[in-house]
Amino acid sequence: MPDSSGAEAEATPLAARLEALLRQGETLLGAELAYQKARVGFGWSRGKHVALYLALAGAFGGLTLVALVVGLLIALAPLLTPWGALAVVGLGLALLSALCFRAAVRAFRDARDTVLGKPTKAEEAVVAAVQENAGQESEA
């Protein structure tokens, strides 16, 4: 029976080491979870401040645009009559709005094509230019 006592003597330190390793793993996991939780909490509090500042910037920007439009109307009214000033400012704003909408649609289509795995217009243009350049080099 000396073999079994020798095996037990060897197994006990191994079991103790595995148990200690498990405890250390649990401690490390707990510390890592606490650290990540603190990071998320900090980011969340900073994110709330960023959102607040962006909302204020948007509000002040909107008020600035209103002041600009009113100022343009007042400044142009003596030159073009009040209706003429309204027409010029209105058409200018409509043109800017149309350009912004067009840019938004283009950006949406590019994002949609990227998500769906289709090449965007810009990527197609680059591929066409590279192919055209390669064709010119092979002819020369």
N, CA, C and O atoms as a MOPAC input file, in Angstrom:
PM7 MOZYME 1SCF
protein

 N      0.78100 1    -1.18200 1     0.00000 1
 C      0.00000 1     0.00000 1     0.00000 1
 C      0.84000 1     1.27100 1     0.00000 1
 O      0.26300 1     2.35800 1     0.01800 1
 N      2.13300 1     1.20200 1    -0.01900 1
 C      2.91500 1     2.42300 1    -0.05500 1
 C      2.68400 1     3.21100 1    -1.34400 1
 O      2.86400 1     4.42900 1    -1.37200 1
 N      2.28000 1     2.50500 1    -2.42500 1
 C      2.06100 1     3.20500 1    -3.69400 1
 C      0.90700 1     4.19600 1    -3.59200 1
 O      0.98200 1     5.31500 1    -4.09900 1
 N     -0.16500 1     3.76100 1    -2.92300 1
 C     -1.33300 1     4.64500 1    -2.84500 1
 C     -1.03600 1     5.86900 1    -1.99100 1
 O     -1.52100 1     6.95800 1    -2.29900 1
 N     -0.25100 1     5.72000 1    -0.92500 1
 C      0.07000 1     6.88200 1    -0.09600 1
 C      1.00100 1     7.83000 1    -0.85200 1
 O      0.92300 1     9.04700 1    -0.67800 1
 N      1.86500 1     7.28800 1    -1.67500 1
 C      2.74700 1     8.12100 1    -2.49300 1
 C      1.95500 1     8.87600 1    -3.53800 1
 O      2.24600 1    10.03800 1    -3.82400 1
 N      0.94600 1     8.22000 1    -4.11700 1
 C      0.09900 1     8.88000 1    -5.11200 1
 C     -0.72100 1     9.98400 1    -4.46600 1
 O     -0.92400 1    11.04600 1    -5.05300 1
 N     -1.19600 1     9.71800 1    -3.23400 1
 C     -1.97500 1    10.74000 1    -2.53300 1
 C     -1.09800 1    11.94100 1    -2.19800 1
 O     -1.55300 1    13.08300 1    -2.25200 1
 N      0.14800 1    11.68200 1    -1.85400 1
 C      1.05500 1    12.76700 1    -1.49300 1
 C      1.32000 1    13.65500 1    -2.71500 1
 O      1.43500 1    14.87400 1    -2.59100 1
 N      1.41500 1    13.02400 1    -3.91000 1
 C      1.63700 1    13.79600 1    -5.11800 1
 C      0.35900 1    14.49000 1    -5.56100 1
 O      0.42700 1    15.61200 1    -6.06200 1
 N     -0.79100 1    13.87600 1    -5.39900 1
 C     -2.05900 1    14.44300 1    -5.85100 1
 C     -2.47700 1    15.62500 1    -5.00000 1
 O     -3.08700 1    16.56500 1    -5.51000 1
 N     -2.16900 1    15.59900 1    -3.74200 1
 C     -2.59100 1    16.68500 1    -2.85500 1
 C     -1.94800 1    18.01200 1    -3.24500 1
 O     -2.66600 1    19.00700 1    -3.33200 1
 N     -0.64800 1    18.08700 1    -3.48200 1
 C     -0.09500 1    19.37400 1    -3.89200 1
 C     -0.65100 1    19.83900 1    -5.24200 1
 O     -0.85100 1    21.03700 1    -5.44500 1
 N     -0.90000 1    18.92000 1    -6.15000 1
 C     -1.45400 1    19.28400 1    -7.44000 1
 C     -2.86900 1    19.84200 1    -7.27300 1
 O     -3.21600 1    20.86000 1    -7.87300 1
 N     -3.68200 1    19.17000 1    -6.45700 1
 C     -5.03900 1    19.64700 1    -6.20200 1
 C     -5.00200 1    21.01000 1    -5.52000 1
 O     -5.79800 1    21.89500 1    -5.83600 1
 N     -4.08300 1    21.16800 1    -4.59200 1
 C     -3.96400 1    22.44500 1    -3.89500 1
 C     -3.52900 1    23.54600 1    -4.86200 1
 O     -4.02300 1    24.67100 1    -4.78700 1
 N     -2.62700 1    23.23000 1    -5.74800 1
 C     -2.18200 1    24.21700 1    -6.73700 1
 C     -3.31600 1    24.60100 1    -7.68000 1
 O     -3.49600 1    25.77700 1    -7.99700 1
 N     -4.08600 1    23.60000 1    -8.13200 1
 C     -5.22100 1    23.87900 1    -9.01800 1
 C     -6.26400 1    24.73300 1    -8.30500 1
 O     -6.84000 1    25.64900 1    -8.89200 1
 N     -6.49800 1    24.42300 1    -7.04300 1
 C     -7.46500 1    25.20100 1    -6.26400 1
 C     -6.98400 1    26.64400 1    -6.09700 1
 O     -7.77100 1    27.58200 1    -6.21800 1
 N     -5.70100 1    26.81500 1    -5.82300 1
 C     -5.14400 1    28.16300 1    -5.68300 1
 C     -5.21700 1    28.91800 1    -7.01600 1
 O     -5.50500 1    30.11500 1    -7.05700 1
 N     -4.95200 1    28.19200 1    -8.09300 1
 C     -5.03100 1    28.80100 1    -9.42100 1
 C     -6.46100 1    29.24300 1    -9.71900 1
 O     -6.67700 1    30.32500 1   -10.26500 1
 N     -7.41600 1    28.42700 1    -9.36700 1
 C     -8.82500 1    28.78900 1    -9.56200 1
 C     -9.19300 1    30.02800 1    -8.75000 1
 O     -9.87300 1    30.92200 1    -9.25300 1
 N     -8.74800 1    30.08300 1    -7.49800 1
 C     -9.03300 1    31.25100 1    -6.66000 1
 C     -8.40600 1    32.51700 1    -7.24600 1
 O     -9.02700 1    33.58000 1    -7.25400 1
 N     -7.17900 1    32.39300 1    -7.73300 1
 C     -6.52600 1    33.55100 1    -8.34700 1
 C     -7.27300 1    33.98800 1    -9.60700 1
 O     -7.43100 1    35.18300 1    -9.85700 1
 N     -7.73000 1    33.02000 1   -10.39400 1
 C     -8.51300 1    33.33300 1   -11.60100 1
 C     -9.79800 1    34.05900 1   -11.24700 1
 O    -10.17600 1    35.02500 1   -11.90900 1
 N    -10.47400 1    33.59000 1   -10.19600 1
 C    -11.70300 1    34.26000 1    -9.76300 1
 C    -11.40700 1    35.67800 1    -9.30100 1
 O    -12.16300 1    36.60300 1    -9.60100 1
 N    -10.30400 1    35.85400 1    -8.56600 1
 C     -9.92200 1    37.18700 1    -8.09200 1
 C     -9.61400 1    38.10300 1    -9.26900 1
 O    -10.06000 1    39.25000 1    -9.30400 1
 N     -8.85100 1    37.59400 1   -10.23100 1
 C     -8.51100 1    38.39400 1   -11.41000 1
 C     -9.75700 1    38.73900 1   -12.22400 1
 O     -9.89100 1    39.86100 1   -12.71400 1
 N    -10.65700 1    37.78700 1   -12.36700 1
 C    -11.89100 1    38.02900 1   -13.10300 1
 C    -12.73800 1    39.09200 1   -12.40800 1
 O    -13.29000 1    39.98000 1   -13.05800 1
 N    -12.83600 1    38.99600 1   -11.08800 1
 C    -13.58400 1    40.00100 1   -10.33300 1
 C    -12.97300 1    41.38500 1   -10.47200 1
 O    -13.69000 1    42.37500 1   -10.61800 1
 N    -11.65100 1    41.45500 1   -10.42700 1
 C    -10.96600 1    42.74600 1   -10.56400 1
 C    -11.16400 1    43.30400 1   -11.97100 1
 O    -11.39700 1    44.50100 1   -12.13800 1
 N    -11.07300 1    42.45500 1   -12.96400 1
 C    -11.25700 1    42.90600 1   -14.34500 1
 C    -12.68200 1    43.40200 1   -14.57100 1
 O    -12.88600 1    44.42900 1   -15.21800 1
 N    -13.66200 1    42.68300 1   -14.04400 1
 C    -15.05800 1    43.11600 1   -14.17000 1
 C    -15.28300 1    44.46300 1   -13.47400 1
 O    -15.97800 1    45.32900 1   -14.00600 1
 N    -14.70100 1    44.63800 1   -12.30100 1
 C    -14.84500 1    45.91100 1   -11.58700 1
 C    -14.18500 1    47.04800 1   -12.37600 1
 O    -14.72200 1    48.15500 1   -12.43900 1
 N    -13.03500 1    46.77700 1   -12.97100 1
 C    -12.34100 1    47.78900 1   -13.76700 1
 C    -13.16000 1    48.18500 1   -14.99100 1
 O    -13.32100 1    49.36900 1   -15.28500 1
 N    -13.67300 1    47.18700 1   -15.69700 1
 C    -14.47100 1    47.47200 1   -16.89300 1
 C    -15.75700 1    48.20400 1   -16.52700 1
 O    -16.19700 1    49.09100 1   -17.25900 1
 N    -16.35900 1    47.84100 1   -15.40500 1
 C    -17.56900 1    48.52200 1   -14.94700 1
 C    -17.26900 1    49.98400 1   -14.64300 1
 O    -18.07200 1    50.85900 1   -14.96500 1
 N    -16.13800 1    50.25400 1   -14.03400 1
 C    -15.74100 1    51.63300 1   -13.74000 1
 C    -15.49300 1    52.40700 1   -15.03600 1
 O    -15.86700 1    53.57400 1   -15.14400 1
 N    -14.86300 1    51.75800 1   -16.01500 1
 C    -14.61900 1    52.41200 1   -17.30900 1
 C    -15.92100 1    52.76300 1   -17.99600 1
 O    -16.06900 1    53.86700 1   -18.52100 1
 N    -16.87000 1    51.83500 1   -18.00000 1
 C    -18.16700 1    52.09300 1   -18.63300 1
 C    -18.88800 1    53.22100 1   -17.91600 1
 O    -19.48300 1    54.08500 1   -18.56000 1
 N    -18.84100 1    53.22400 1   -16.59200 1
 C    -19.47100 1    54.30100 1   -15.83200 1
 C    -18.87000 1    55.65800 1   -16.14600 1
 O    -19.59300 1    56.64300 1   -16.29700 1
 N    -17.55400 1    55.71300 1   -16.24500 1
 C    -16.89200 1    56.96300 1   -16.58700 1
 C    -17.27100 1    57.41200 1   -17.99400 1
 O    -17.57400 1    58.58300 1   -18.22100 1
 N    -17.25000 1    56.46800 1   -18.93700 1
 C    -17.62200 1    56.79600 1   -20.31100 1
 C    -19.06700 1    57.26800 1   -20.41300 1
 O    -19.36800 1    58.19500 1   -21.16600 1
 N    -19.94800 1    56.64300 1   -19.66900 1
 C    -21.35700 1    57.02600 1   -19.68300 1
 C    -21.52200 1    58.45300 1   -19.15400 1
 O    -22.26400 1    59.24600 1   -19.73500 1
 N    -20.83900 1    58.78200 1   -18.06400 1
 C    -20.96100 1    60.13800 1   -17.51800 1
 C    -20.37800 1    61.16000 1   -18.49500 1
 O    -20.94200 1    62.24200 1   -18.66300 1
 N    -19.26700 1    60.83400 1   -19.13500 1
 C    -18.68900 1    61.73500 1   -20.13300 1
 C    -19.61300 1    61.84100 1   -21.34700 1
 O    -19.76900 1    62.91900 1   -21.91900 1
 N    -20.22000 1    60.72800 1   -21.73500 1
 C    -21.13300 1    60.72900 1   -22.88300 1
 C    -22.34300 1    61.62300 1   -22.65200 1
 O    -22.81500 1    62.28900 1   -23.57400 1
 N    -22.84100 1    61.63700 1   -21.42500 1
 C    -23.96400 1    62.51400 1   -21.10800 1
 C    -23.56500 1    63.97200 1   -21.26300 1
 O    -24.34500 1    64.78200 1   -21.76600 1
 N    -22.35700 1    64.31100 1   -20.83500 1
 C    -21.88100 1    65.68700 1   -20.99700 1
 C    -21.72200 1    66.04000 1   -22.47600 1
 O    -22.07800 1    67.14000 1   -22.89800 1
 N    -21.19300 1    65.11300 1   -23.25000 1
 C    -21.02300 1    65.35500 1   -24.68500 1
 C    -22.38400 1    65.58800 1   -25.33300 1
 O    -22.54300 1    66.51300 1   -26.12800 1
 N    -23.36200 1    64.75500 1   -24.99600 1
 C    -24.70600 1    64.91700 1   -25.57500 1
 C    -25.30800 1    66.26700 1   -25.19000 1
 O    -25.93600 1    66.92400 1   -26.02000 1
 N    -25.12300 1    66.67500 1   -23.96300 1
 C    -25.64300 1    67.96500 1   -23.52000 1
 C    -24.99200 1    69.10700 1   -24.29300 1
 O    -25.68000 1    70.01700 1   -24.75500 1
 N    -23.67600 1    69.06200 1   -24.43400 1
 C    -22.97700 1    70.12200 1   -25.15800 1
 C    -23.36000 1    70.14100 1   -26.63900 1
 O    -23.48000 1    71.21200 1   -27.23400 1
 N    -23.55300 1    68.95600 1   -27.23800 1
 C    -23.98800 1    68.91200 1   -28.63400 1
 C    -25.38800 1    69.49700 1   -28.79500 1
 O    -25.65500 1    70.20500 1   -29.76700 1
 N    -26.28600 1    69.20700 1   -27.84900 1
 C    -27.64100 1    69.76400 1   -27.90400 1
 C    -27.58700 1    71.28300 1   -27.78200 1
 O    -28.28500 1    71.98800 1   -28.51100 1
 N    -26.77000 1    71.78900 1   -26.87200 1
 C    -26.63100 1    73.24200 1   -26.73300 1
 C    -26.02600 1    73.86400 1   -27.98800 1
 O    -26.46900 1    74.92300 1   -28.43200 1
 N    -25.03300 1    73.22300 1   -28.55100 1
 C    -24.41900 1    73.74100 1   -29.77600 1
 C    -25.43900 1    73.76800 1   -30.91000 1
 O    -25.48100 1    74.72600 1   -31.68200 1
 N    -26.25500 1    72.72900 1   -31.01500 1
 C    -27.29700 1    72.70900 1   -32.04400 1
 C    -28.31600 1    73.81100 1   -31.83100 1
 O    -28.74100 1    74.45900 1   -32.78800 1
 N    -28.71100 1    74.02800 1   -30.58700 1
 C    -29.68600 1    75.08100 1   -30.29200 1
 C    -29.10500 1    76.45700 1   -30.62200 1
 O    -29.77200 1    77.27400 1   -31.25800 1
 N    -27.88000 1    76.71500 1   -30.19900 1
 C    -27.26600 1    78.00700 1   -30.49300 1
 C    -27.02600 1    78.17800 1   -31.99600 1
 O    -27.17100 1    79.27700 1   -32.53100 1
 N    -26.66300 1    77.09900 1   -32.66400 1
 C    -26.49200 1    77.16400 1   -34.12200 1
 C    -27.80200 1    77.48200 1   -34.81800 1
 O    -27.83000 1    78.27300 1   -35.76100 1
 N    -28.88600 1    76.87500 1   -34.36200 1
 C    -30.19800 1    77.16800 1   -34.94200 1
 C    -30.60100 1    78.61400 1   -34.71600 1
 O    -31.11400 1    79.27100 1   -35.62200 1
 N    -30.37100 1    79.10800 1   -33.51400 1
 C    -30.68700 1    80.51300 1   -33.22900 1
 C    -29.82800 1    81.45200 1   -34.07500 1
 O    -30.29600 1    82.50800 1   -34.49900 1
 N    -28.58700 1    81.07500 1   -34.31700 1
 C    -27.71000 1    81.88000 1   -35.16100 1
 C    -28.23800 1    81.94000 1   -36.59100 1
 O    -28.22300 1    82.99600 1   -37.22300 1
 N    -28.70300 1    80.80100 1   -37.09500 1
 C    -29.27200 1    80.78800 1   -38.44300 1
 C    -30.52800 1    81.65400 1   -38.53000 1
 O    -30.72700 1    82.35600 1   -39.52200 1
 N    -31.36800 1    81.61200 1   -37.51100 1
 C    -32.56400 1    82.45600 1   -37.49800 1
 C    -32.15500 1    83.92600 1   -37.51400 1
 O    -32.72400 1    84.72100 1   -38.26100 1
 N    -31.17500 1    84.28700 1   -36.69600 1
 C    -30.70500 1    85.66900 1   -36.66600 1
 C    -30.12800 1    86.08400 1   -38.01200 1
 O    -30.33600 1    87.21200 1   -38.45900 1
 N    -29.40300 1    85.17500 1   -38.65900 1
 C    -28.83300 1    85.47100 1   -39.97300 1
 C    -29.92200 1    85.70100 1   -41.00400 1
 O    -29.83400 1    86.64000 1   -41.79400 1
 N    -30.94100 1    84.86700 1   -41.01100 1
 C    -32.04400 1    85.01100 1   -41.96300 1
 C    -32.78700 1    86.32100 1   -41.72200 1
 O    -33.08200 1    87.04900 1   -42.66900 1
 N    -33.08600 1    86.61900 1   -40.48400 1
 C    -33.79200 1    87.86700 1   -40.17400 1
 C    -32.92800 1    89.06200 1   -40.56600 1
 O    -33.43000 1    90.03100 1   -41.13500 1
 N    -31.64200 1    88.99900 1   -40.26800 1
 C    -30.73200 1    90.07500 1   -40.63900 1
 C    -30.66400 1    90.26900 1   -42.14700 1
 O    -30.67100 1    91.40100 1   -42.63000 1
 N    -30.59800 1    89.17000 1   -42.89100 1
 C    -30.59000 1    89.27000 1   -44.35400 1
 C    -31.88600 1    89.88300 1   -44.87400 1
 O    -31.85700 1    90.71700 1   -45.77800 1
 N    -33.00200 1    89.48200 1   -44.31800 1
 C    -34.28400 1    90.05200 1   -44.74000 1
 C    -34.32300 1    91.55400 1   -44.48600 1
 O    -34.75800 1    92.32500 1   -45.34200 1
 N    -33.87100 1    91.96100 1   -43.31600 1
 C    -33.88000 1    93.38700 1   -42.97900 1
 C    -32.90600 1    94.15500 1   -43.87400 1
 O    -33.21300 1    95.26000 1   -44.32100 1
 N    -31.73300 1    93.57200 1   -44.13500 1
 C    -30.72800 1    94.26000 1   -44.94100 1
 C    -31.13100 1    94.34300 1   -46.41000 1
 O    -30.84800 1    95.34500 1   -47.06600 1
 N    -31.78000 1    93.32100 1   -46.93200 1
 C    -32.14300 1    93.30900 1   -48.34900 1
 C    -33.46100 1    94.00100 1   -48.64600 1
 O    -33.71400 1    94.36200 1   -49.79500 1
 N    -34.30300 1    94.19600 1   -47.65200 1
 C    -35.62200 1    94.79100 1   -47.88100 1
 C    -35.53400 1    96.17600 1   -48.52900 1
 O    -36.30500 1    96.43300 1   -49.45400 1
 N    -34.65300 1    97.08100 1   -48.10800 1
 C    -34.59800 1    98.38800 1   -48.78300 1
 C    -34.10800 1    98.29400 1   -50.23100 1
 O    -34.45900 1    99.12800 1   -51.06600 1
 N    -33.29400 1    97.27200 1   -50.52200 1
 C    -32.75100 1    97.13800 1   -51.87000 1
 C    -33.70700 1    96.43600 1   -52.82700 1
 O    -33.78700 1    96.79900 1   -54.00100 1
 N    -34.43800 1    95.42500 1   -52.33100 1
 C    -35.25100 1    94.57600 1   -53.21000 1
 C    -36.74300 1    94.61200 1   -52.90300 1
 O    -37.50000 1    93.88900 1   -53.55100 1
 N    -37.17800 1    95.37200 1   -52.00200 1
 C    -38.52300 1    95.37800 1   -51.43400 1
 C    -38.63800 1    94.19600 1   -50.48600 1
 O    -37.88900 1    93.22800 1   -50.61400 1
 N    -39.56000 1    94.25700 1   -49.54200 1
 C    -39.68100 1    93.14800 1   -48.59500 1
 C    -39.97200 1    91.80900 1   -49.27700 1
 O    -39.42200 1    90.78400 1   -48.87300 1
 N    -40.82200 1    91.80000 1   -50.29400 1
 C    -41.12900 1    90.54400 1   -50.98400 1
 C    -39.94000 1    90.02700 1   -51.77600 1
 O    -39.71600 1    88.81900 1   -51.84000 1
 N    -39.18300 1    90.92000 1   -52.37200 1
 C    -37.98100 1    90.50900 1   -53.10500 1
 C    -36.93500 1    89.92600 1   -52.16400 1
 O    -36.29600 1    88.92000 1   -52.47300 1
 N    -36.76900 1    90.56800 1   -51.01500 1
 C    -35.81500 1    90.04800 1   -50.03300 1
 C    -36.24500 1    88.67300 1   -49.55100 1
 O    -35.42200 1    87.77000 1   -49.39500 1
 N    -37.54600 1    88.52300 1   -49.31600 1
 C    -38.06100 1    87.22200 1   -48.88500 1
 C    -37.82600 1    86.15700 1   -49.95300 1
 O    -37.47900 1    85.02000 1   -49.63600 1
 N    -38.01500 1    86.52500 1   -51.20900 1
 C    -37.81000 1    85.57400 1   -52.30300 1
 C    -36.33900 1    85.16800 1   -52.40800 1
 O    -36.02800 1    83.98600 1   -52.55600 1
 N    -35.43700 1    86.14700 1   -52.33300 1
 C    -34.00400 1    85.84400 1   -52.45500 1
 C    -33.54200 1    84.95200 1   -51.29900 1
 O    -32.87600 1    83.93900 1   -51.51300 1
 N    -33.90200 1    85.34100 1   -50.08100 1
 C    -33.47500 1    84.56300 1   -48.91700 1
 C    -34.12800 1    83.18100 1   -48.94500 1
 O    -33.46700 1    82.18500 1   -48.65400 1
 N    -35.39200 1    83.10800 1   -49.28500 1
 C    -36.09400 1    81.82300 1   -49.34500 1
 C    -35.49900 1    80.89600 1   -50.38900 1
 O    -35.29700 1    79.71000 1   -50.12500 1
 N    -35.21400 1    81.42900 1   -51.58300 1
 C    -34.61200 1    80.59800 1   -52.63200 1
 C    -33.19900 1    80.14800 1   -52.24100 1
 O    -32.80100 1    79.01800 1   -52.52100 1
 N    -32.45300 1    81.03700 1   -51.59800 1
 C    -31.11100 1    80.65500 1   -51.14100 1
 C    -31.16300 1    79.52600 1   -50.12300 1
 O    -30.38100 1    78.57700 1   -50.19200 1
 N    -32.09900 1    79.63900 1   -49.16900 1
 C    -32.24800 1    78.56900 1   -48.16900 1
 C    -32.73700 1    77.27200 1   -48.79900 1
 O    -32.30400 1    76.18500 1   -48.41600 1
 N    -33.64700 1    77.39300 1   -49.77500 1
 C    -34.13900 1    76.19100 1   -50.46000 1
 C    -33.00600 1    75.50200 1   -51.21900 1
 O    -32.91800 1    74.27500 1   -51.22700 1
 N    -32.13700 1    76.29400 1   -51.85900 1
 C    -30.99300 1    75.72600 1   -52.58200 1
 C    -30.03600 1    75.02300 1   -51.62100 1
 O    -29.59100 1    73.90800 1   -51.89300 1
 N    -29.71800 1    75.67000 1   -50.49700 1
 C    -28.84700 1    75.03900 1   -49.50600 1
 C    -29.47000 1    73.76500 1   -48.94900 1
 O    -28.78100 1    72.76700 1   -48.74000 1
 N    -30.77100 1    73.80900 1   -48.71300 1
 C    -31.47200 1    72.63000 1   -48.21100 1
 C    -31.41700 1    71.48600 1   -49.21700 1
 O    -31.19100 1    70.33600 1   -48.84100 1
 N    -31.62200 1    71.79700 1   -50.48900 1
 C    -31.57200 1    70.76400 1   -51.53100 1
 C    -30.17500 1    70.15300 1   -51.64000 1
 O    -30.03300 1    68.94100 1   -51.80300 1
 N    -29.14200 1    71.00000 1   -51.54700 1
 C    -27.77200 1    70.47800 1   -51.61400 1
 C    -27.46400 1    69.56700 1   -50.43000 1
 O    -26.83500 1    68.52100 1   -50.59500 1
 N    -27.90300 1    69.96100 1   -49.24000 1
 C    -27.67800 1    69.12500 1   -48.05100 1
 C    -28.44600 1    67.81700 1   -48.15800 1
 O    -27.93100 1    66.76300 1   -47.78400 1
 N    -29.67600 1    67.87400 1   -48.66600 1
 C    -30.46900 1    66.65100 1   -48.82600 1
 C    -29.80800 1    65.71500 1   -49.82600 1
 O    -29.75700 1    64.50400 1   -49.61100 1
 N    -29.30000 1    66.27600 1   -50.92000 1
 C    -28.62100 1    65.46300 1   -51.93300 1
 C    -27.38800 1    64.78000 1   -51.34800 1
 O    -27.13600 1    63.60400 1   -51.60900 1
 N    -26.62000 1    65.53100 1   -50.55200 1
 C    -25.43100 1    64.95600 1   -49.90500 1
 C    -25.83300 1    63.86100 1   -48.92300 1
 O    -25.15300 1    62.84000 1   -48.82100 1
 N    -26.93800 1    64.06600 1   -48.19600 1
 C    -27.39900 1    63.04900 1   -47.24400 1
 C    -27.83700 1    61.78300 1   -47.96800 1
 O    -27.53900 1    60.67800 1   -47.51700 1
 N    -28.53400 1    61.93100 1   -49.07600 1
 C    -28.96500 1    60.75600 1   -49.85400 1
 C    -27.75500 1    60.01200 1   -50.38800 1
 O    -27.71700 1    58.78200 1   -50.35700 1
 N    -26.77700 1    60.74100 1   -50.87400 1
 C    -25.56100 1    60.10600 1   -51.39300 1
 C    -24.82700 1    59.34600 1   -50.28400 1
 O    -24.36700 1    58.22300 1   -50.49200 1
 N    -24.72200 1    59.96600 1   -49.10500 1
 C    -24.05600 1    59.30500 1   -47.97700 1
 C    -24.83600 1    58.07300 1   -47.53000 1
 O    -24.24400 1    57.05000 1   -47.18800 1
 N    -26.18400 1    58.17300 1   -47.53300 1
 C    -27.00000 1    57.01600 1   -47.16900 1
 C    -26.79600 1    55.88000 1   -48.15300 1
 O    -26.65400 1    54.72700 1   -47.74700 1
 N    -26.77900 1    56.19000 1   -49.43900 1
 C    -26.59500 1    55.13200 1   -50.44800 1
 C    -25.22300 1    54.47700 1   -50.31800 1
 O    -25.09700 1    53.26000 1   -50.45400 1
 N    -24.19000 1    55.29000 1   -50.05300 1
 C    -22.85200 1    54.71800 1   -49.86200 1
 C    -22.82300 1    53.80000 1   -48.64500 1
 O    -22.23900 1    52.71700 1   -48.69400 1
 N    -23.45700 1    54.23400 1   -47.55000 1
 C    -23.49100 1    53.40600 1   -46.34100 1
 C    -24.27200 1    52.12000 1   -46.59100 1
 O    -23.85400 1    51.03800 1   -46.17900 1
 N    -25.40900 1    52.25000 1   -47.27100 1
 C    -26.21700 1    51.07200 1   -47.59200 1
 C    -25.43300 1    50.09500 1   -48.45700 1
 O    -25.43800 1    48.89200 1   -48.20000 1
 N    -24.75700 1    50.61400 1   -49.48900 1
 C    -23.98100 1    49.74400 1   -50.36900 1
 C    -22.84200 1    49.06200 1   -49.61700 1
 O    -22.53600 1    47.89700 1   -49.87300 1
 N    -22.21900 1    49.77600 1   -48.69900 1
 C    -21.13300 1    49.19300 1   -47.90900 1
 C    -21.65500 1    48.06700 1   -47.03000 1
 O    -21.03200 1    47.01000 1   -46.93000 1
 N    -22.80300 1    48.29500 1   -46.39300 1
 C    -23.38000 1    47.26600 1   -45.52400 1
 C    -23.78900 1    46.04800 1   -46.33900 1
 O    -23.61800 1    44.91400 1   -45.89100 1
 N    -24.32800 1    46.27500 1   -47.53200 1
 C    -24.77500 1    45.16300 1   -48.37500 1
 C    -23.63600 1    44.51100 1   -49.15100 1
 O    -23.83900 1    43.50100 1   -49.82400 1
 N    -22.43800 1    45.08600 1   -49.05800 1
 C    -21.28300 1    44.48900 1   -49.72700 1
 C    -21.14100 1    44.90400 1   -51.17800 1
 O    -20.33100 1    44.32600 1   -51.90300 1
 N    -21.90900 1    45.89200 1   -51.62100 1
 C    -21.80600 1    46.37600 1   -52.99600 1
 C    -20.73900 1    47.46500 1   -53.04800 1
 O    -20.53300 1    48.17500 1   -52.06300 1
 N    -20.05900 1    47.60500 1   -54.18400 1
 C    -19.09000 1    48.70300 1   -54.29100 1
 C    -19.82400 1    50.03900 1   -54.37100 1
 O    -20.88100 1    50.13700 1   -54.99500 1
 N    -19.26500 1    51.05600 1   -53.74200 1
 C    -19.85900 1    52.38900 1   -53.79300 1
 C    -19.49200 1    53.04900 1   -55.12000 1
 O    -18.64800 1    52.54500 1   -55.86100 1
 N    -20.12300 1    54.16500 1   -55.40900 1
 C    -19.83200 1    54.90100 1   -56.65500 1
 C    -18.36300 1    55.32100 1   -56.69000 1
 O    -17.71700 1    55.25300 1   -57.73500 1
 N    -17.84400 1    55.75100 1   -55.54900 1
 C    -16.44300 1    56.16900 1   -55.49600 1
 C    -15.52100 1    54.98500 1   -55.77400 1
 O    -14.53500 1    55.12300 1   -56.49800 1
 N    -15.83700 1    53.82400 1   -55.20400 1
 C    -15.01300 1    52.63200 1   -55.44600 1
 C    -15.08300 1    52.20800 1   -56.90600 1
 O    -14.07400 1    51.81600 1   -57.49100 1
 N    -16.28700 1    52.28500 1   -57.50100 1
 C    -16.42100 1    51.95000 1   -58.91700 1
 C    -15.61400 1    52.89300 1   -59.78600 1
 O    -15.00900 1    52.46800 1   -60.77000 1
 N    -15.59900 1    54.17900 1   -59.42900 1
 C    -14.82900 1    55.16000 1   -60.19800 1
 C    -13.33200 1    54.87400 1   -60.09700 1
 O    -12.60700 1    55.00300 1   -61.08300 1
 N    -12.87300 1    54.49000 1   -58.91600 1
 C    -11.45300 1    54.17400 1   -58.73600 1
 C    -11.07900 1    52.94300 1   -59.55300 1
 O    -10.04100 1    52.92100 1   -60.21400 1
 N    -11.92700 1    51.91900 1   -59.50500 1
 C    -11.65400 1    50.69100 1   -60.27700 1
 C    -11.62500 1    51.00100 1   -61.76500 1
 O    -10.75100 1    50.51200 1   -62.48200 1
 N    -12.57900 1    51.81600 1   -62.24100 1
 C    -12.61000 1    52.17300 1   -63.65800 1
 C    -11.36000 1    52.95500 1   -64.04700 1
 O    -10.79500 1    52.72700 1   -65.11700 1
 N    -10.92600 1    53.87300 1   -63.18900 1
 C     -9.73000 1    54.66000 1   -63.48900 1
 C     -8.49400 1    53.77300 1   -63.52700 1
 O     -7.63200 1    53.95300 1   -64.38800 1
 N     -8.39500 1    52.82400 1   -62.61200 1
 C     -7.23900 1    51.92100 1   -62.58800 1
 C     -7.24000 1    51.03900 1   -63.83300 1
 O     -6.19200 1    50.81200 1   -64.43900 1
 N     -8.41400 1    50.54600 1   -64.21200 1
 C     -8.49500 1    49.70600 1   -65.40700 1
 C     -8.14700 1    50.50800 1   -66.65900 1
 O     -7.46000 1    50.01100 1   -67.55200 1
 N     -8.62200 1    51.74300 1   -66.71900 1
 C     -8.31500 1    52.60400 1   -67.86500 1
 C     -6.82700 1    52.89200 1   -67.92500 1
 O     -6.23100 1    52.87500 1   -69.00200 1
 N     -6.22300 1    53.15700 1   -66.77400 1
 C     -4.79000 1    53.42900 1   -66.71400 1
 C     -3.99800 1    52.19400 1   -67.13700 1
 O     -3.00400 1    52.29900 1   -67.85600 1
 N     -4.44500 1    51.03200 1   -66.68600 1
 C     -3.74800 1    49.78100 1   -67.06700 1
 C     -3.87600 1    49.54100 1   -68.55900 1
 O     -2.93600 1    49.06400 1   -69.19500 1
 N     -5.03600 1    49.86700 1   -69.12600 1
 C     -5.22900 1    49.70600 1   -70.58200 1
 C     -4.33700 1    50.62900 1   -71.37500 1
 O     -3.81300 1    50.23800 1   -72.41800 1
 N     -4.15600 1    51.84900 1   -70.90000 1
 C     -3.28000 1    52.80900 1   -71.60300 1
 C     -1.82400 1    52.38300 1   -71.51000 1
 O     -1.06800 1    52.55800 1   -72.46500 1
 N     -1.42100 1    51.82800 1   -70.37700 1
 C     -0.03500 1    51.37100 1   -70.21800 1
 C      0.26000 1    50.17000 1   -71.10100 1
 O      1.36400 1    50.04100 1   -71.63000 1
 N     -0.73200 1    49.28200 1   -71.26600 1
 C     -0.49200 1    48.08900 1   -72.07800 1
 C     -0.43400 1    48.45000 1   -73.57100 1
 O      0.26000 1    47.78500 1   -74.34000 1
 N     -1.16300 1    49.50600 1   -73.98300 1
 C     -1.11400 1    49.94200 1   -75.38200 1
 C      0.21100 1    50.60100 1   -75.69800 1
 O      0.69800 1    50.51000 1   -76.82500 1
 N      0.79900 1    51.26400 1   -74.71600 1
 C      2.04600 1    52.00400 1   -74.96400 1
 C      3.24500 1    51.12500 1   -74.93600 1
 O      4.36400 1    51.60100 1   -75.12700 1

